[in-house]
Amino acid sequence: MSAAWHRSPRGCCAPRRLREGVAEGARNTTLASLAGHLLWHGVDPEVTAKLLLSWNLTRCSPPLPADEVLRVVDSIVRLHQREQDGDV
């Protein structure tokens, strides 16, 4: 997992982002990072999607459309699978 999960370019640690949420401009990147983190730690892709849909509604300002969140998660699931298969 990249260092981006642990610290953002602005130095904000991940637990703060999880707690306080993110605004426009950081939503997709943060959701992708969270998806990668969850998948890396063995969370099922379907569970990851449900968790991030909920997090999006409660912590993203404004929330992204559900279909966009699912596209982000799907993209990271595919990347994660390619990495596990050794194709990346």
Beta strands, then each sheet from edge to edge (+ up, - down):
strand 1: 22-23
strand 2: 60-61
sheet 1: 1+ 2+
end
